[in-house]
Amino acid sequence: MKSIKKPNILLTNDDGIKSPGLWAAAEALSKIGYVTVAAPREQSSGMGRSLPTTSDGIISEEEMVINGQTWKVYAIGGTPAQAVQHGILEILPDRPDIVVSGINYGENVATGITISGTVGAAMESASLGIPSMAVSLATDPSHHLSYSLDVDFSTAATFTQKFASLLLKNQLPSGVDLIKVDVPANATPSTAWEWTKLSRQRYYIPTKPDRRDFSLPNKIGYKLELDLTNEPEDTDVFVLMKKGKVSVTPLTLDMTALVSRAELAQFIAD
């Protein structure tokens, strides 16, 4: 009997190689394919799809023991998008069948998704023509930059496996380059999901540093501002935060605005 070849899955994230969310995804995905983990050596949240020239590009082979299983993994001296590049161009002998990015500490929704290293990594692989997805779990902001074991990734891992299986089985619809999956904090494997569109909200609002002198080191922070008063019911924010369902958003790399030539002509009219 002819053996069935298992698909190859490249897995990355933006929280870093030691993130429990990454390993929850790795364990779930290993049930449907061969998983190669190539992730940033350091915490890399907020990197978007950046490819900074300051990254050292060092690839370190490491071994990690997850639930009694030993994994050979690749820690990358670079951003999530660069981890994807190294994984595809150097680490894997052949192009992966799909790329999965996550599971992220904290939801990635609304107009700020281009800030996300989780989404940025999936965008990078999608730009290379590989079916891709980014997965995030809604968490309290206090956990966003942590490796807190108080966060349970098991349900998010279930949905990661579910949509990865669909990516492997079915071709993405025309015009869709990647999908973004956001799982509610209190979701269970039986939680319903919906197709959504991006909210026009900023969602995470930048906050002013608290300092008296520009020469003092400090960083711009952020806070969550959620307003569902006039929020359309089919957005990722509404479905995730109001309906309590898993939000699945089809994304495109084409950021061209859908505006008519007549409207553009009116814009430049004297």
Secondary structure, 3 states (H helix, E strand, C coil): CCCCCCCEEEEECCCCCCCHHHHHHHHHHCCCCEEEEEEECCCCCCCCCCCCCCCCCCEEEEEEEECCEEEEEEEECCCHHHHHHHHHHHHCCCCCCEEEEEEEECCCCHHHHHHCHHHHHHHHHHHCCCCEEEEEECCCHHHCCCCCCCCCCHHHHHHHHHHHHHHHHCCCCCCCCEEEEEECCCCCCCCCEEECECCCCCCEEEECCCCCCCCCCCCCEEEECCCCCCCCCCEHHHHHHCCCCEEEEEECCCCCCCCCHHHHHHHHCC
